[in-house]
């Protein structure tokens, strides 16, 4: 079994470290944030990811955490880079944390393989390889091993992946990283470093394109009286297309899709190519979030003084991640229109990113006396809510389902004036919703 050092104790680093420990490897996770390492030493996982806390506890003998870079590097066979690469104002990926890891590597005398798990622009591997060589570290191997774990399902995705991508300059380094995954049943794609880097960006860009496409179809469905749920089902039954990522809604968010789509578009632009399709994907996604505000205005008129409840704040269920969450844009626009915004989420706290938001403990508290409620995140907990009680608690029982989570007829029987995304005609526009009382 191998000795692995992990740089970064975020979503990717902790899942990678815990899963490699589960496979029997000795793992040291290093981070630069003392509070995060302190929580991990105390047995608390600083992020919400189903199954991760239990997996870390189960493998405590093979998994340790440190602030000391030397402790992570000592005797390591592999060093995994799992740090963040957020977008810069220009749209490029910020590689400051990646280069910090490279700069912190001492004059290593023993052979070790540096493995890039962070999402980086195509060409990063070549630059890192050149930097290592210039520092006399030619014996340090380099492999691109992009991650394809989805937040909320990351542990399962790591242990049961669709594929494992290994891009290497040297075949022996690639073989070694492939062997690290022994015990995981999945197809292994061996390629060059640049292609491995592109696989990650292209995958997320394509998935994002599907989301924006079905949202455009949903908008047309509203104009012609079609139901996008049935349309998506019909499209998804085509074996050439499949049903995945054909759920209409208020757009994608999170730390991957927006960043990776922008990064690929910027990468193309830097090479002189205008990626028109991705430009449209980004535009559709931004406009989709604002359609909810337009829907509310059609029903309520002016939103000044209106009370609006957002049910779900995280960008997707089963995570506390608020990065690029549609709720942020939605709440900001509503507040700008003069509305009072309340929010509920079983895990995420939206007050750091939305200071004017009133965070509520239950959906009932959020909708009490509200003029409208919006389902923003399709948390499973909402399926068991007493929807008639929620409708009765509202001043106006208007429910906009931004995720097409509920059955429209059941929602209407519960007492709501219900509208989903692309689930019928919008030819008849209400001029106002009567008070519930």
C-alpha positions, 0 to 999 in steps of 0.5 A: 500500500502507498503513502499519500499526501493530500494538499487541500482539505476541501470537498475534493481533498477530504473525499479523495483522502478518505476514499484512498484510506478506505482502499488501504493506503496511508494518507496525510491531508494537509491544509493551510487553514488552522481552524479546518485542521483543528476541527478535523483533529476534533473529529468534526468534518468542516463540510457537509457530504453524506457518508464522509464523516463515517468514512473518516472515522472508520479509517482514522488509523490510516488518515491524519491531518496536518498544517505542516507541509513537511509532514505531508511530504515525508515518505510520500509516494504520491502527492495529490493537489486538491486545492481550489482554482476559482475563476479570476475576474477575467474568467481564467482559473486562479492557479495561485494555490496550485503554484503555492503547492509546487513552490512549497515542495522542498529539494525532494531526494526520493522519487514521488509522483505529483498528481493533479486532482484540481481542475486546471486549464489545459496546458497547466501540466506542461508548465508544472513539469517545466517548473519541476525540471528547472528546480532539479526535480526531474525525478518527481513525476507528474500525472493528471487525474481529474476528479468527477465527483458530484457534491452530495454523492462524492463518496459513492462517485469516487468508489464507483466512478464511470471512469478513471482518467490518468494522463501522464508524461511517463508511462510508469507514473501513469501505471503507478497512479492507476494501481492506486485505484486497485479495488475500484471497478471502472474503466481506466482511460490512459491518455496524455496530460493535456487530453486528461485536463480537457476531459474534465473541462469538456465533460462539465461544459457538455453537461452544462450545455444540456441543462441550458438546452432543456431550460430553453426548451422549458421556456418555449414550452410555456409559450406553446402550452407543452409540458417540459417534463413530458418533453424531456422524458420523450427526449431522454428515451432516445438511446443516443441522448439519454435522460441525464441532465434534462431536468428544467429548472432555474439553472446550474450553480456550484463550484464546478459547472460555472467555473469550468464552463467559463474556464473552457470558454476563456481558454478558447478565447485566449487561443483566438477562438470564440466558443459561441455555444458556451457563451450561449450556455452561460447567458441562458443560465444567468437569465434563467435565474432571473425568470423567477423574478419575472414570474413573481412580478406577473403574479404580484405586480410590484415586489416592494414590500412583498414577502417571499420564501425561498425553500432551499438555498444550497446550489443542490441537495445534500450539500451545504455549498453556497458557491454560485447558488441560484438562491444568491442571485434570486435573493439579491434581485428580490431584495433590490426590488424591495421584497422581504426574503426569507430562506430555509435550508436543512444544511446550508446557512445563507446569511454569509452570502445574503446578509439581508436574508432572514434564515428560518428553521423550518419551511413553515416558518419561512412561508408564514404570512408570505406572498409567495414561496419558491422551491429553489433546491429540491431537498428530499425533506420537502417531499414529506412536508405538509403542503396544505398546512404551508398553503394555509399559513401563507398570505397568498398561496402562490408557489413557484416550483423552480425545480419541477419538484412537486406534482402540479395537480397535487400542489393545486389540491393542497391549495396553491396557485402553482407554476413550474418551469415549462409546465404549461401555457403562460398565455393567461397572466394573473393580475394578482393573487387573492389573499388566502383568507 
